[in-house]
């Protein structure tokens, strides 16, 4: 009895497969063809994506694939949703990386390159006089910290956070340059 039911079921399935697609099947394929396609990204959004991606590549933080190139290999334009999502993820990745010690050091190393020669020479002499170029130096009973002997209030004034003596050397140099450029060498009365 069971064998007879299985045989009848198998015969019915083969007959349906031989007939072809049903009306319901053709309706779903027609609906899928007429469904709205994802909106292709515009030129401005693609340019923004490239800018953020190039920034991450410059700092060595880039991971993943290039969505514009991947979409071109599929013979389609990248969608706006794909690019926006990727831009958000890249910005979050950069922000998290920039908060690490390595990130702070790298970002400020790039900034220090833009200090003019006279500024670097002046900062070198200040650092030697204040701490003998020791970025972990602490003086004045703990009040003055780092290579340029910042106080905590001065460090915050020039955009630093945390302990100046715990900051990377490049960040200390950049913050000292900002202080020197904006306020002059008055913060270093003996060495300035």
C-alpha positions as MATLAB code, in Angstrom:
seq = 'XXXXXXXXXXXXXXXXXXXXXXXXXXXXXXXXXXXXXXXXXXXXXXXXXXXXXXXXXXXXXXXXXXXXXXXXXXXXXXXXXXXXXXXXXXXXXXXXXXXXXXXXXXXXXXXXXXXXXXXXXXXXXXXXXXXXXXXXXXXXXXXXXXXXXXXXXXXXXXXXXXXXXXXXXXXXXXXXXXXXXXXXXXXXXXXX';
ca = [
       0.000    0.000    0.000;
       2.752    2.394    0.972;
       4.731    1.480   -2.113;
       1.707    2.182   -4.327;
       1.273    5.684   -2.812;
       4.934    6.519   -3.379;
       4.697    5.395   -7.010;
       1.591    7.511   -7.647;
       3.224   10.552   -6.031;
       6.378   10.148   -8.093;
       4.355    9.864  -11.307;
       2.374   13.033  -10.465;
       5.555   14.997   -9.745;
       7.129   13.956  -13.044;
       3.982   14.921  -14.926;
       3.946   18.397  -13.355;
       7.606   18.928  -14.143;
       7.038   17.962  -17.757;
       4.141   20.407  -18.168;
       6.366   23.431  -17.424;
       5.951   26.479  -15.265;
       2.573   27.164  -13.755;
       0.697   30.435  -13.782;
       1.959   31.233  -10.266;
       5.565   30.664  -11.357;
       5.267   33.024  -14.331;
       3.704   35.715  -12.134;
       6.602   35.647   -9.659;
       9.194   35.897  -12.438;
       7.295   38.781  -14.009;
       7.077   40.525  -10.622;
      10.780   40.024  -10.004;
      11.587   41.557  -13.386;
       9.354   44.556  -12.758;
      10.546   45.073   -9.149;
      12.387   48.380   -8.667;
      16.142   48.043   -8.918;
      18.430   49.525   -6.276;
      19.324   53.140   -6.960;
      22.771   53.548   -8.508;
      25.149   55.834   -6.653;
      25.747   59.277   -8.100;
      29.106   60.799   -8.958;
      29.277   62.857   -5.757;
      28.708   59.817   -3.552;
      31.314   57.819   -5.470;
      33.795   60.691   -5.082;
      33.086   60.826   -1.335;
      33.638   57.070   -1.105;
      36.984   57.417   -2.908;
      38.088   60.266   -0.606;
      37.358   58.308    2.575;
      38.928   55.161    1.135;
      42.082   57.030    0.055;
      42.377   58.560    3.530;
      42.304   55.095    5.105;
      44.843   53.821    2.569;
      47.154   56.770    3.296;
      47.217   55.911    7.004;
      47.436   52.162    6.380;
      44.053   51.340    7.915;
      42.269   50.152    4.756;
      40.783   46.651    4.791;
      38.283   45.107    2.438;
      37.467   45.452   -1.222;
      36.884   48.435   -3.430;
      33.111   48.500   -3.988;
      33.340   50.649   -7.115;
      35.796   48.268   -8.760;
      33.807   45.201   -7.597;
      30.597   46.602   -9.074;
      32.360   47.417  -12.356;
      33.527   43.808  -12.630;
      29.858   42.761  -12.297;
      28.921   45.224  -15.102;
      26.803   47.404  -12.829;
      27.106   50.661  -10.949;
      27.527   50.477   -7.167;
      24.325   51.250   -5.332;
      23.960   54.310   -3.139;
      23.054   52.105   -0.188;
      26.238   50.044   -0.558;
      28.460   53.110   -0.688;
      26.769   54.937    2.192;
      27.018   51.871    4.399;
      30.664   51.387    3.477;
      31.486   55.064    4.133;
      29.910   54.832    7.603;
      31.891   51.685    8.383;
      35.167   53.199    7.130;
      34.672   56.371    9.181;
      33.910   54.319   12.288;
      36.993   52.160   11.681;
      39.187   55.269   11.275;
      37.753   56.915   14.399;
      38.386   53.764   16.467;
      41.900   53.374   15.079;
      42.691   57.032   15.680;
      41.860   56.575   19.369;
      44.593   53.952   19.794;
      48.183   54.821   20.693;
      49.419   53.682   17.286;
      46.730   55.700   15.523;
      47.493   58.871   17.462;
      51.198   58.474   16.727;
      50.623   57.914   13.004;
      48.172   60.779   12.542;
      50.454   63.227   14.331;
      53.530   61.971   12.487;
      51.812   63.070    9.270;
      50.973   66.441   10.838;
      54.542   67.011   12.097;
      55.771   66.809    8.502;
      54.048   70.144    7.832;
      55.899   72.073   10.546;
      58.320   74.542    8.897;
      62.062   74.058    9.352;
      62.471   76.991   11.734;
      59.680   75.591   13.911;
      61.266   72.136   14.069;
      64.619   73.635   15.049;
      63.016   75.753   17.752;
      61.040   72.783   19.102;
      64.176   70.606   19.087;
      66.024   73.102   21.259;
      63.050   73.445   23.644;
      62.724   69.654   23.989;
      66.448   69.243   24.681;
      66.446   72.006   27.281;
      63.227   70.905   29.024;
      63.599   67.110   29.134;
      66.692   66.046   27.169;
      64.266   64.747   24.483;
      62.625   62.285   26.881;
      58.894   62.011   26.030;
      58.175   60.326   29.407;
      59.906   63.003   31.545;
      58.080   64.271   34.620;
      59.263   67.367   36.448;
      58.170   69.976   38.957;
      56.781   67.434   41.425;
      54.560   65.913   38.721;
      53.167   69.211   37.421;
      55.183   69.296   34.198;
      54.992   66.280   31.937;
      56.380   65.029   28.661;
      59.081   66.127   26.276;
      57.981   69.781   26.341;
      56.964   69.784   30.028;
      53.258   70.526   29.524;
      50.920   71.144   32.422;
      47.597   69.330   32.185;
      45.726   72.592   31.560;
      48.089   73.662   28.761;
      47.856   70.191   27.229;
      44.054   70.437   27.119;
      44.270   73.976   25.710;
      46.109   72.718   22.629;
      43.665   69.836   22.098;
      45.353   67.014   23.990;
      43.586   64.565   26.272;
      44.951   62.277   28.935;
      48.481   62.469   30.293;
      50.983   64.402   28.128;
      53.802   62.069   29.216;
      51.810   59.048   27.971;
      51.165   60.582   24.541;
      53.267   59.585   21.517;
      56.345   61.698   20.764;
      54.821   62.936   17.493;
      51.660   64.105   19.253;
      53.694   65.974   21.873;
      55.673   67.677   19.112;
      52.516   68.638   17.225;
      50.837   70.045   20.339;
      54.000   72.000   21.223;
      54.021   73.412   17.687;
      50.394   74.516   18.024;
      51.268   76.205   21.309;
      54.390   77.853   19.873;
      52.566   79.037   16.747;
      49.530   80.430   18.577;
      50.999   81.727   21.846;
      54.724   82.110   21.229;
      57.503   80.701   23.388;
      56.289   82.309   26.637;
      55.196   78.945   28.040;
      58.877   77.954   28.174;
      60.392   80.962   30.017;
      63.879   79.440   30.393;
      64.107   77.247   27.271;
      61.869   79.141   24.877;
];
